[in-house]
Amino acid sequence: MTITTCVFDAYGTLFDVAAAARVVADEPGREKLAEVWPQVAADWRSKQLEYSWLRAVSGAYVPFWEVTKDGLDWAMERAGLDDLELRERLLALYWELPAYKEVPFMLAHLKAAGKNCAILSNGNKDMLDGAVDSAGVGLYLDALLSVDKVGIFKPAAKVYDLVGEEFGCAPEEVLFVSSNGWDAAHAAAYGFQTVWVNRMGLPMDRLPGKPAHVLSDLSTIPELV
């Protein structure tokens, strides 16, 4: 079936989640962070995802911004960074994450081809609005779909249902793109055509669904539709 709708995960897929720690580490007076920022960025992201899964399983939903703050607090404590001003600076930059360099060109090509384009994210709506506005890609997106509407995080099927509800399309008409292997796998099991953007060259997750395509970045997405 023809792909009519291209849906993207946000954080780590369109937007560079390591950018906040990387940028702040280069600021004057941030020598301690500069020594550990890759670990802080990795731990922050890892705990952010881990907490979202645990909250989904336990039914203890909170907006993703709360999970994001909790993940950063864990990462900073592990790194021995007890600095409230640094915490606030890192959180502020999370609202201004840059898009990966290929994103505007890729989205523009999809829109020129007449495809619906959307984000489907754990992020709450105001977080997504901030990231999209900061990256300047809003003109290419038809919808920002947030798990806030259903009160549970990915990979719950209710989250993937949001795409069909928004666009009136069948799952097989959707190309779903994520940098998270587990997200691409569950979306494939749901019925989407899926792409795993494996920027880090990781092994395939051992899960029931398998992505139809594995790419190192987003630049060739228009060739798939």
C-alpha positions as CSV (number, residue, x, y, z in Angstrom):
1,M,0.0,0.0,0.0
2,T,1.2,3.5,-0.8
3,I,2.7,5.5,2.0
4,T,0.6,8.6,2.7
5,T,1.9,9.7,6.1
6,C,5.4,10.0,7.5
7,V,5.6,10.1,11.3
8,F,8.7,10.8,13.3
9,D,9.8,10.4,16.8
10,A,11.2,13.7,18.1
11,Y,14.0,13.3,20.6
12,G,17.1,11.6,19.2
13,T,15.4,11.2,15.8
14,L,14.7,14.8,14.6
15,F,16.4,16.6,17.6
16,D,19.8,16.1,19.0
17,V,19.3,15.3,22.7
18,A,23.0,15.5,23.5
19,A,23.2,19.1,22.4
20,A,22.2,20.6,25.7
21,A,25.0,19.1,27.7
22,R,27.5,19.6,24.8
23,V,26.7,23.3,24.4
24,V,26.8,24.1,28.1
25,A,30.1,22.2,28.6
26,D,31.7,24.7,26.1
27,E,30.5,27.7,28.1
28,P,33.1,29.6,30.3
29,G,33.3,28.3,33.9
30,R,31.9,24.8,33.0
31,E,35.2,22.9,33.4
32,K,33.7,20.2,35.7
33,L,30.8,19.5,33.2
34,A,33.3,19.6,30.3
35,E,35.1,16.6,31.9
36,V,31.9,14.5,32.1
37,W,29.3,15.9,29.7
38,P,29.2,12.7,27.4
39,Q,28.4,10.6,30.5
40,V,25.8,13.2,31.7
41,A,24.1,13.3,28.3
42,A,24.0,9.5,28.0
43,D,22.7,9.0,31.6
44,W,20.2,11.7,31.2
45,R,18.7,10.1,28.1
46,S,18.9,6.6,29.5
47,K,17.1,7.5,32.7
48,Q,14.5,9.6,30.8
49,L,13.6,6.6,28.8
50,E,13.8,4.1,31.6
51,Y,11.5,6.2,33.8
52,S,9.0,6.5,30.9
53,W,8.8,2.7,30.5
54,L,8.5,2.1,34.3
55,R,5.7,4.7,34.5
56,A,3.9,3.2,31.5
57,V,4.0,-0.3,33.1
58,S,2.9,1.0,36.6
59,G,0.3,3.4,35.3
60,A,2.0,6.3,37.0
61,Y,1.9,8.8,34.2
62,V,3.3,12.3,34.5
63,P,4.1,14.8,31.7
64,F,7.4,14.0,30.0
65,W,8.9,17.2,31.3
66,E,8.8,15.7,34.8
67,V,10.5,12.6,33.6
68,T,13.1,14.7,31.8
69,K,13.9,16.6,35.0
70,D,14.1,13.4,37.1
71,G,16.5,11.9,34.5
72,L,18.8,14.9,34.7
73,D,18.8,14.9,38.5
74,W,19.9,11.3,38.5
75,A,22.6,12.0,35.8
76,M,24.0,15.0,37.7
77,E,24.1,13.2,41.0
78,R,26.0,10.3,39.4
79,A,28.5,12.8,38.0
80,G,28.9,14.6,41.3
81,L,27.4,17.8,39.9
82,D,25.6,19.6,42.7
83,D,24.8,22.9,41.0
84,L,21.3,24.3,40.7
85,E,22.2,27.0,38.2
86,L,23.8,24.3,35.9
87,R,20.6,22.2,36.2
88,E,18.4,25.1,35.2
89,R,20.7,26.0,32.3
90,L,20.6,22.4,31.0
91,L,16.9,22.2,31.3
92,A,16.4,25.5,29.5
93,L,18.4,24.3,26.5
94,Y,16.3,21.2,26.3
95,W,13.6,23.4,25.0
96,E,15.9,24.6,22.2
97,L,17.5,21.4,20.9
98,P,18.8,21.7,17.4
99,A,17.5,19.5,14.6
100,Y,20.0,17.2,12.9
101,K,21.4,18.9,9.8
102,E,19.5,16.7,7.3
103,V,16.1,17.3,8.9
104,P,14.8,20.4,7.0
105,F,15.9,19.2,3.6
106,M,14.3,15.7,4.3
107,L,11.0,17.1,5.5
108,A,10.8,19.6,2.7
109,H,11.1,16.8,0.1
110,L,8.4,14.8,1.8
111,K,6.0,17.7,1.8
112,A,6.8,18.5,-1.8
113,A,5.9,14.8,-2.6
114,G,2.5,15.4,-1.0
115,K,3.0,13.4,2.2
116,N,1.5,14.1,5.6
117,C,4.3,14.7,8.1
118,A,3.9,14.6,11.8
119,I,5.8,14.1,15.1
120,L,4.6,11.3,17.5
121,S,6.4,11.8,20.8
122,N,6.5,11.1,24.5
123,G,7.1,14.8,24.8
124,N,4.3,17.0,26.1
125,K,2.9,19.5,23.6
126,D,4.6,22.6,25.0
127,M,8.0,20.8,24.8
128,L,7.3,19.8,21.2
129,D,6.2,23.3,20.3
130,G,9.4,24.7,21.8
131,A,11.7,22.3,19.9
132,V,9.9,22.7,16.6
133,D,9.9,26.5,16.8
134,S,13.6,26.6,17.8
135,A,14.6,24.3,15.0
136,G,12.4,26.2,12.5
137,V,10.8,23.1,11.0
138,G,7.1,23.8,11.9
139,L,6.2,24.7,8.3
140,Y,6.9,21.1,7.3
141,L,4.8,19.4,9.9
142,D,1.0,18.8,9.8
143,A,0.6,17.7,13.4
144,L,2.5,17.3,16.7
145,L,1.1,14.3,18.4
146,S,1.8,13.9,22.1
147,V,1.2,11.0,24.4
148,D,-0.3,13.5,26.8
149,K,-3.6,12.9,24.9
150,V,-3.7,9.3,26.1
151,G,-1.8,9.5,29.4
152,I,0.7,6.7,28.7
153,F,4.2,6.6,27.2
154,K,5.4,4.6,24.2
155,P,5.3,1.8,23.3
156,A,1.7,1.5,24.3
157,A,-0.6,0.8,21.3
158,K,-2.8,3.7,22.4
159,V,0.1,6.0,21.4
160,Y,0.4,4.6,17.9
161,D,-3.4,4.8,17.6
162,L,-3.1,8.6,17.6
163,V,-1.7,8.6,14.0
164,G,-4.8,7.0,12.5
165,E,-7.1,9.1,14.6
166,E,-5.4,12.3,13.3
167,F,-5.0,11.4,9.6
168,G,-7.6,8.7,9.0
169,C,-5.0,6.4,7.5
170,A,-4.5,2.6,7.9
171,P,-1.3,1.5,9.7
172,E,0.2,0.2,6.5
173,E,0.0,3.7,5.0
174,V,2.3,5.1,7.6
175,L,6.1,5.3,7.5
176,F,7.2,5.6,11.1
177,V,10.8,6.7,11.8
178,S,12.6,6.5,15.1
179,S,16.1,6.5,16.4
180,N,15.0,4.2,19.2
181,G,15.2,0.5,18.2
182,W,12.5,-0.5,20.6
183,D,10.2,2.2,19.3
184,A,10.7,1.1,15.7
185,A,10.2,-2.5,16.6
186,H,6.9,-1.9,18.5
187,A,5.7,0.3,15.8
188,A,6.4,-2.4,13.2
189,A,4.5,-4.9,15.4
190,Y,1.6,-2.4,15.5
191,G,1.5,-2.5,11.7
192,F,3.4,0.6,10.6
193,Q,6.2,0.5,7.9
194,T,9.1,1.4,10.1
195,V,12.6,2.9,9.9
196,W,15.2,2.6,12.6
197,V,17.7,5.5,12.4
198,N,20.6,3.7,14.0
199,R,23.0,6.6,14.4
200,M,25.2,4.7,16.9
201,G,25.5,1.4,15.0
202,L,23.8,-0.6,17.8
203,P,22.7,-4.2,17.5
204,M,19.0,-4.9,16.6
205,D,16.7,-5.2,19.7
206,R,15.4,-8.6,20.4
207,L,11.7,-7.8,20.1
208,P,8.7,-9.2,18.2
209,G,8.6,-6.4,15.5
210,K,11.4,-5.6,13.2
211,P,12.0,-2.4,11.3
212,A,11.7,-2.6,7.5
213,H,14.7,-0.3,7.0
214,V,17.8,0.5,9.1
215,L,19.5,3.8,8.2
216,S,22.4,5.8,9.7
217,D,20.6,9.1,9.3
218,L,17.5,10.6,7.9
219,S,18.8,11.9,4.5
220,T,17.4,9.0,2.4
221,I,14.0,8.9,3.9
222,P,12.3,10.5,0.9
223,E,13.6,7.6,-1.3
224,L,11.5,5.2,0.7
225,V,8.1,6.8,-0.2
